[in-house]
Amino acid sequence: MKRKHQKILEAIFAHPVSANVQWRDIEALLADLGAVISEREGSCVALYSLVRYGYFIGPIPRLIPIRAL
């Protein structure tokens, strides 16, 4: 496992959970561990591995900048 992925895992399982973990880093970690990532409609992502299947809703992209609100 790459050092970057080790740091991501540590940030995910830290207490309290780190708020600055990027979704694309989590996807890269799971892909490196052997998961197959399939994009679904909207922000949904399906993850397949040999023993598990997961369906996750990723962060929803903002269409309007926060400052414009």
RODO-2510 file (C-alpha; in nm, 4 decimals, decimal comma):
residues 69
     n   res          X          Y          Z
     1     m     0,0000     0,0000     0,0000
     2     k     0,1258     0,3441    -0,0868
     3     r     0,2101     0,5842     0,1951
     4     k    -0,0546     0,8286     0,0693
     5     h    -0,3217     0,5593     0,0988
     6     q    -0,2017     0,4754     0,4493
     7     k    -0,2494     0,8401     0,5499
     8     i    -0,6005     0,8401     0,4014
     9     l    -0,6933     0,5309     0,6023
    10     e    -0,5573     0,6898     0,9186
    11     a    -0,7607     1,0057     0,8495
    12     i    -1,0801     0,8049     0,7886
    13     f    -1,0480     0,6036     1,1100
    14     a    -0,9213     0,8908     1,3278
    15     h    -1,1431     1,0154     1,6089
    16     p    -1,2843     1,2636     1,5299
    17     v    -1,2917     1,1862     1,1574
    18     s    -1,0900     1,4316     0,9504
    19     a    -1,3087     1,6617     0,7416
    20     n    -1,0486     1,7267     0,4729
    21     v    -1,0369     1,3799     0,3123
    22     q    -1,1128     1,4146    -0,0578
    23     w    -1,3612     1,1726    -0,2170
    24     r    -1,1297     1,1116    -0,5149
    25     d    -0,8566     1,0004    -0,2697
    26     i    -1,0957     0,7484    -0,1138
    27     e    -1,1870     0,6161    -0,4598
    28     a    -0,8173     0,5835    -0,5485
    29     l    -0,7518     0,3961    -0,2236
    30     l    -1,0346     0,1502    -0,2871
    31     a    -0,9259     0,0979    -0,6488
    32     d    -0,5705     0,0294    -0,5325
    33     l    -0,7069    -0,2296    -0,2885
    34     g    -0,8773    -0,4117    -0,5759
    35     a    -1,2281    -0,2675    -0,5836
    36     v    -1,3974    -0,1996    -0,9155
    37     i    -1,5636     0,1417    -0,9164
    38     s    -1,8723     0,2013    -1,1270
    39     e    -2,0248     0,5480    -1,1616
    40     r    -2,4050     0,5573    -1,1288
    41     e    -2,6590     0,8322    -1,1823
    42     g    -2,6098     1,1516    -0,9888
    43     s    -2,3310     1,1305    -0,7348
    44     c    -2,3770     0,7588    -0,6670
    45     v    -2,0905     0,5121    -0,6922
    46     a    -2,1049     0,1321    -0,6864
    47     l    -1,8026    -0,0557    -0,5536
    48     y    -1,7409    -0,4214    -0,6307
    49     s    -1,4796    -0,6505    -0,4798
    50     l    -1,4479    -1,0279    -0,4603
    51     v    -1,6501    -1,0577    -0,1398
    52     r    -1,8501    -0,7351    -0,1056
    53     y    -2,0679    -0,4931    -0,2981
    54     g    -2,1288    -0,1383    -0,1814
    55     y    -2,3418     0,1467    -0,3108
    56     f    -2,2383     0,4898    -0,1904
    57     i    -2,3520     0,8435    -0,2462
    58     g    -2,0511     1,0665    -0,2965
    59     p    -2,0324     1,4356    -0,2265
    60     i    -2,2804     1,6326    -0,4326
    61     p    -2,1034     1,8892    -0,6515
    62     r    -2,2092     2,2469    -0,5924
    63     l    -2,3482     2,4153    -0,8987
    64     i    -2,3689     2,7583    -0,7327
    65     p    -2,0672     2,8953    -0,5478
    66     i    -2,1287     2,9546    -0,1776
    67     r    -2,0449     3,3233    -0,2103
    68     a    -2,3259     3,3668    -0,4655
    69     l    -2,5846     3,2596    -0,2076
***
